[in-house]
Amino acid sequence: MSTLSFHWFLPTSGDSRDVVGGGHGAPATGSGRVRPPTVAYLSQIARAAEDLGFVAALTPTGAWCEDAWLTTAMVSQATERLKFLVAFRPGFVSPTLAAQMASTFQRQTGGRLLLNVVTGGESREQRAYGDFLDKDARYRRTGEFLHIVRELWTGRTVNLRGEHLHVEDAKLVRVPDPVPEVYFGGSSPVAGEVAARHVDVYLTWGEPPEQVAGKIARMRTLAAREGRTLRFGIRLHVITRDTAEQAWAEAHRLLDGFDPDTVRAVQEGLARSESEGQRRMLALHGGSRDALEIHPNLWAGIGLVRGGAGTALVGGHDEVADRIAEYHALGVDEFVLSGYPHLEEAYWFGEGVLPRLAERGLWRHPARVPAGRDTVPLPVAV
């Protein structure tokens, strides 16, 4: 059985002991005292994630948060091993420049870049950036973009006159080493076609296991038609405690802090989203506070006030480990997690769940080398 990889999240729109929302047509929200996303605070989260054994940290993209490229370039200087899963939208920068930026990032960080390609599900937000293509056309452009970038990363000279992109004699002076892996999510048919042809890891938001199994089966079929195989990852929040009662008490505390007017405004915004994945997230709770545990230990409450990933694993450490093992049995090898606040929740998960997964043989701290080689001392969390 393969070893799992875990990634954390950098809250570049701010952090709080309550849920900070935004994105996919939802207004930015955050009750209580919000911690600003300074480089110092984000670096604190990144160092904690690195010490605890997370492989990478995801940064979001959009008008509601800080720029992912700039932020991670700065935070990378405060860490040594942690990689950065940088979200970016292909329509906002030329493919040749993006390939060059990725190459530079790899050299300046010692190969610590992963790319999360976000096509963009909201036409209104895309137009604010000067992008007037419709959703399906944006995905077709993403396919052309990834084709160009991947060719450039091999050192080839690229000439392409596509439906949306046109480059002549494009070539990188220095190619990235290693070549960054590409992560990508999308639930629509055209998104699946792009993923099957071009990406390394297909991501899904945290739907119940039976729905995730259906996505994985579909994507495996599409990739096989292209002569390729994919890895699979899932994006979830997490609330884990020493006992299930403590974890659910925290979930209920978050829920009690959701102002009804805020929930209504967020749900109205998300209902206008063009994203198929967002539609599937909304269907899990229907805007209601009732019956939010949609699968054992899978709670849809976050999605009442946050766009995008809207579900959380909630329970005692063993229960959360059980659910992770359940998703892994379906074919999920990578887990992109977050929690409020991100600094404290990283420790709850890293000190509570990861050791249990290690005992089951499902996880190993990335700083630990196989037996027989020189060992690397593990950082001590304080």
C-alpha positions, 0 to 999 in steps of 0.5 A: 500500500502506498504512503500518503502525502498530506498538504496544508493551507496558507490562509492568504485572505486572513485567518481566524478562530472562526471560518474565513470565507470567500471565492466562487461568488461568495462575499468575503466573510470572517467573524471575530478577530481576523489575523491578517495574512502577513508574511510573518504569520504565514511563515509561522504556519508554513514552518509548523507544517514543515515540522509536522510532516506536511509535504506542501502548502496550498495557496489559493487564487482570486480577487479575495486573497493575496497573490499566490506567486508573490506570497509563496516566493516570500514565505519559501525563504522562511522554510527549508523543505516545505513545497508550495502548491501555488494556485494560478489561472492560465488566462492571466499570464502568457504560457511562456512567462508562466513556464519561466516563472516556474523554472525560476521558482524551482531554482531559487527554492531548491525544487519546491514548487507544485502547480495548482492550475485553476481555470476559473469558474466565475465569468464575472470575476474573470471579466474583472481581470480582462478575460471574456471567454466563457467557461468551456472556452477557458478550459480549452485554453487551459489545455493549450496552455498546459501543452505549451508549458510542458513542452517548454519544460522539456527544453523544446522550441514551441510553435503553436497557433491554437484556438486561443493561444499563439506562440512562435519560437518559444523556448526557455533558456533554463528548464526547471529541475525538477519539472513541477507536478501539475495539480488540477480539479474540475467536475465538468466534462471538458475539465475531465478531458483537460485533466486526462491529457495534461495533469499529474494529480486530479483533485476533488473537493471533499464529497462523500466517498461514493461520489469520490469513487465515481469521479476517480473511476471516470477520470481513470477511464479518460486518462487510459484513453490518453495512454496516461495514469493519474494520481488523486487528491482530495481537498478537505477541512479538518477538526480533530480532537482527543475525543469525538465529543470535543471535535463536534463541540468545536464544529458546533461552535463554528456553526453557532457563529454563522450569522443567518444573514451572512449564510443567506448572502453567501448561499445566494452568491454561490447559487450563481456560480458556474462551477460544477464542483461548487454546485455539487458542494451546495447540493450536500447541504442545500443551504440548511443547518440541518443534517450536516453530517453527510457521511460518518465524520464528514461535515458540510457546515463549512460550505454554508459560509465559504466558497470552494471546499466546504466539507470537514472531517470531524471526530476523534483522531482515530475516527479521522484516521479511519475516514482518511483510510476509507478515501485512500482505499478508493485511490486517494493518495494526497490530502490537502487539508486546512482548519481554523485557525490554521496554525493551531489546527495544523498541530491538532492534526499533525500531533493527533492523526499523523502518528496514528496513520504512521502506526498503520503504515500509511504515512511516514514523515518526509524528513525520515529516510529509509532504514540503512541510510543516514537519518535526519533528525525530526524537528520537535514541535513545541 
